[in-house]
């Protein structure tokens, strides 16, 4: 049980063994907030919310790439904090109580500003779009053909 600052009482249930210490239970419950924040960042900042997997393997691959991106951003934030420590007088100069650490969106914007972008010619852009559309069309046809074959297989009369 936890009482929030506004007086609201929150409860958490656990299937942990009965001899688990209260400190351990409190730690596990507080870690949940970190996990939820990480999932929210993955959805809003790393594109996890836009992915639609047709197969479990594709979902696993997307999840792995999202985790790698999250890990890269966490390392970048850590290195930034180590390399550029906060000046203790800066919050007062800016009129705030404290400064927040870099967010996922901040790191993304820093990368966007510093990484060189490849400039495509019109012909290269057209070729890239055509290749992408052709690959998507072939993939869709293959998927539809497999679905159709599966439907025909299941609809055969066993007699």
C-alpha positions in Angstrom: 0.0 0.0 0.0 1.3 3.5 -0.8 -0.2 6.9 0.1 0.3 9.5 -2.6 1.1 13.1 -1.8 -2.5 14.1 -2.6 -3.8 11.6 0.0 -4.9 8.9 -2.6 -4.1 5.4 -1.5 -2.7 2.9 -4.1 -2.4 -0.8 -3.7 -0.2 -3.3 -5.5 -0.6 -7.0 -5.5 2.3 -9.5 -5.8 2.8 -13.2 -6.2 6.2 -12.9 -4.5 6.9 -15.5 -1.7 5.5 -14.6 1.7 9.0 -14.1 3.2 9.9 -11.4 0.7 11.0 -8.3 2.6 9.0 -5.1 2.4 12.1 -3.3 1.1 12.3 -5.7 -1.8 8.6 -5.4 -2.6 8.8 -1.6 -2.5 11.8 -1.7 -4.8 9.9 -3.9 -7.3 6.8 -1.7 -7.2 8.9 1.5 -7.8 10.8 -0.1 -10.7 7.4 -0.5 -12.4 7.3 3.2 -13.0 10.7 3.1 -14.7 9.4 0.4 -17.0 6.2 2.2 -17.8 8.2 5.4 -18.6 10.5 3.4 -20.9 7.6 1.9 -22.8 6.0 5.4 -23.1 9.3 6.7 -24.6 9.6 3.8 -26.9 6.1 4.4 -28.2 6.2 8.2 -28.5 9.8 8.8 -29.4 11.2 5.6 -31.0 8.3 4.6 -33.3 7.2 1.5 -31.4 3.6 2.6 -31.6 3.6 2.7 -35.4 4.8 -0.8 -35.9 2.3 -3.5 -37.0 3.8 -7.0 -37.1 2.2 -9.7 -39.0 4.4 -12.4 -37.5 5.9 -12.9 -34.1 9.4 -13.0 -35.5 8.9 -9.5 -37.0 7.6 -8.2 -33.7 10.7 -9.6 -31.9 13.0 -7.9 -34.4 11.2 -4.6 -34.0 11.3 -5.0 -30.2 15.1 -5.7 -30.4 15.7 -2.6 -32.5 13.7 -0.5 -30.1 15.6 -1.8 -27.1 18.9 -1.1 -28.9 17.8 2.4 -29.7 16.7 2.9 -26.0 20.1 1.5 -24.8 22.0 3.9 -27.2 20.0 6.9 -25.9 20.5 5.8 -22.3 24.3 5.6 -22.9 24.2 9.0 -24.6 22.4 10.6 -21.7 24.8 9.0 -19.3 27.9 10.2 -21.2 26.4 13.7 -21.5 25.9 13.9 -17.8 29.5 12.7 -17.1 31.0 15.0 -19.7 29.0 18.1 -19.0 28.2 18.2 -15.3 25.5 20.7 -14.2 26.6 24.0 -12.8 24.9 24.3 -9.4 24.3 28.0 -9.9 22.6 27.6 -13.3 19.1 26.7 -12.0 19.0 29.8 -9.8 20.2 32.0 -12.8 17.4 30.5 -14.9 14.8 30.9 -12.2 14.0 27.2 -11.7 14.5 24.8 -8.8 16.5 22.2 -10.7 17.4 21.2 -14.3 16.1 18.0 -15.8 18.4 15.5 -17.5 18.2 15.0 -21.3 15.0 13.4 -22.5 14.7 10.9 -25.4 13.3 13.7 -27.5 16.4 15.9 -26.7 18.8 13.2 -27.7 16.9 12.6 -30.9 17.0 16.3 -31.8 20.7 16.4 -31.0 21.3 13.5 -33.3 19.2 15.0 -36.0 21.1 18.3 -35.8 24.6 16.7 -35.8 24.4 13.6 -38.0 25.0 14.2 -41.7 22.1 13.4 -44.0 22.7 11.9 -47.3 21.5 14.1 -50.1 19.8 12.2 -52.9 19.5 13.3 -56.5 16.0 13.3 -58.0 16.9 10.1 -59.9 18.2 8.4 -56.8 15.1 9.4 -54.8 12.8 8.1 -57.6 14.8 4.8 -57.7 14.6 4.4 -54.0 10.8 5.0 -53.9 10.3 2.6 -56.9 12.4 -0.1 -55.2 10.5 0.3 -51.9 7.1 0.1 -53.6 8.1 -2.9 -55.7 9.4 -4.7 -52.5 6.2 -3.9 -50.6 4.0 -5.1 -53.5 5.9 -8.4 -53.8 5.7 -8.9 -50.0 2.0 -8.2 -50.0 1.4 -10.6 -52.9 3.3 -13.3 -51.2 1.4 -12.8 -47.9 -2.0 -12.9 -49.8 -1.0 -16.0 -51.7 -0.1 -17.8 -48.5 -3.4 -16.7 -46.9 -5.3 -17.9 -50.0 -3.5 -21.2 -50.0 -4.3 -21.6 -46.3 -8.0 -20.9 -46.9 -8.1 -23.4 -49.7 -6.4 -26.0 -47.6 -8.9 -25.5 -44.7 -12.0 -25.4 -47.0 -11.3 -28.7 -48.7 -14.0 -31.3 -48.1 -12.4 -34.2 -46.1 -14.7 -36.7 -47.8 
